[in-house]
Amino acid sequence: QVQLVESGGGTVQAGGSLKLSCATSGRPSGNFVIGWFRQAPGKEREFVAASSRDSGGTYYADIAQGRFAVSRDNAKNTDYLQMNSLKPEDTAVYYCAAGTSVSAYDRHYGDWGRGTQVTVSS
């Protein structure tokens, strides 16, 4: 089982940037993938990005291409989601999750953090 804790959310004006962190302890058996998802009020949870801690492979949703980037600090067991050029429609609770395959489907992730709120004002 993997424990995940997100941080770094907050309120930012449109066009601004935020960097979210996902600190983990433990790892699944097999490949270790960190996925980022978000859920806006009244909407379904949607995929943002994913990266493999073992292979380094990454996968971005269209909403993240060119604006968001994932990175990690292996020494700190922490993944990051750098978000630039933020828009009001990026407002949501952002979650990181642990899985074993680089996937856009939340059912492929077994452990989840509690999320961090990101609010983008216009």
C-alpha positions as CSV (number, residue, x, y, z in Angstrom):
1,Q,0.0,0.0,0.0
2,V,1.2,3.5,-0.8
3,Q,0.5,6.6,1.2
4,L,0.3,9.8,-0.7
5,V,0.0,13.4,0.5
6,E,-0.6,16.3,-1.9
7,S,0.4,19.9,-1.2
8,G,1.0,23.2,-3.0
9,G,-2.5,24.1,-3.9
10,G,-3.9,27.6,-3.5
11,T,-5.4,30.5,-5.3
12,V,-3.8,32.1,-8.3
13,Q,-4.8,34.5,-11.0
14,A,-5.4,33.4,-14.5
15,G,-2.0,33.1,-16.3
16,G,-0.2,32.3,-13.1
17,S,1.6,29.1,-12.0
18,L,1.5,26.6,-9.2
19,K,3.6,23.6,-8.4
20,L,1.9,20.7,-6.6
21,S,3.8,18.1,-4.7
22,C,2.9,14.5,-4.0
23,A,4.9,12.9,-1.2
24,T,4.8,9.1,-1.0
25,S,5.7,6.3,1.4
26,G,5.7,2.7,0.3
27,R,5.4,1.4,-3.2
28,P,3.3,-1.2,-5.1
29,S,4.7,-4.4,-6.3
30,G,5.8,-4.1,-9.9
31,N,6.0,-0.8,-11.8
32,F,5.4,2.4,-9.7
33,V,3.4,5.0,-11.5
34,I,2.1,8.3,-10.1
35,G,-1.0,9.7,-11.7
36,W,-2.4,13.2,-11.4
37,F,-6.2,13.7,-11.6
38,R,-8.5,16.6,-10.9
39,Q,-12.2,17.0,-10.0
40,A,-14.1,20.2,-10.4
41,P,-17.4,20.8,-8.6
42,G,-20.2,18.9,-10.3
43,K,-17.9,17.2,-12.7
44,E,-16.3,13.8,-13.0
45,R,-12.7,13.2,-12.0
46,E,-10.5,13.6,-15.0
47,F,-7.0,12.5,-15.9
48,V,-4.2,15.1,-16.0
49,A,-0.8,13.3,-16.3
50,A,1.1,10.3,-15.2
51,S,4.7,9.2,-14.9
52,S,6.5,6.1,-14.1
53,R,9.1,6.2,-11.3
54,D,10.8,3.1,-12.8
55,S,10.9,3.9,-16.5
56,G,10.6,7.6,-16.4
57,G,7.8,7.4,-19.0
58,T,5.2,10.2,-19.0
59,Y,1.7,10.7,-20.4
60,Y,-0.2,13.9,-20.5
61,A,-3.9,14.6,-21.1
62,D,-4.7,17.1,-23.8
63,I,-5.7,19.6,-21.1
64,A,-2.1,19.4,-19.8
65,Q,-0.1,19.3,-23.0
66,G,2.2,22.3,-23.2
67,R,1.1,23.8,-19.9
68,F,1.8,21.2,-17.2
69,A,4.9,19.1,-16.5
70,V,5.6,16.3,-14.1
71,S,8.9,15.8,-12.4
72,R,10.2,14.0,-9.3
73,D,12.8,14.1,-6.6
74,N,13.7,10.5,-6.0
75,A,15.6,11.3,-2.8
76,K,12.5,12.8,-1.3
77,N,10.0,10.3,-2.8
78,T,8.1,13.2,-4.1
79,D,6.5,13.9,-7.5
80,Y,5.6,17.3,-8.7
81,L,3.1,18.8,-11.1
82,Q,4.2,22.2,-12.4
83,M,1.2,24.0,-13.8
84,N,1.7,27.1,-15.9
85,S,-0.6,29.4,-17.8
86,L,-3.5,28.5,-15.5
87,K,-7.0,29.2,-16.6
88,P,-10.2,29.5,-14.5
89,E,-11.3,26.1,-15.9
90,D,-8.3,24.5,-14.2
91,T,-10.0,25.2,-10.8
92,A,-10.5,21.8,-9.1
93,V,-9.3,19.5,-6.4
94,Y,-6.1,17.9,-7.6
95,Y,-5.2,14.3,-6.6
96,C,-2.2,12.1,-7.0
97,A,-2.5,8.4,-7.0
98,A,-0.3,5.3,-7.2
99,G,-0.6,2.6,-9.7
100,T,1.3,0.1,-11.7
101,S,0.7,1.2,-15.3
102,V,0.9,4.6,-17.0
103,S,-2.8,5.0,-17.6
104,A,-5.5,7.7,-17.9
105,Y,-8.1,5.5,-16.2
106,D,-8.6,6.1,-12.4
107,R,-9.5,2.4,-12.0
108,H,-5.8,1.6,-12.6
109,Y,-4.7,3.5,-9.5
110,G,-5.2,1.8,-6.2
111,D,-4.1,4.4,-3.6
112,W,-5.0,8.0,-3.5
113,G,-4.1,11.1,-1.6
114,R,-6.8,13.4,-0.2
115,G,-6.3,16.1,-2.7
116,T,-5.3,19.8,-2.8
117,Q,-7.5,22.6,-3.9
118,V,-6.5,24.8,-6.8
119,T,-8.5,27.9,-7.6
120,V,-7.8,30.1,-10.6
121,S,-9.4,33.5,-10.5
122,S,-10.2,35.4,-13.7
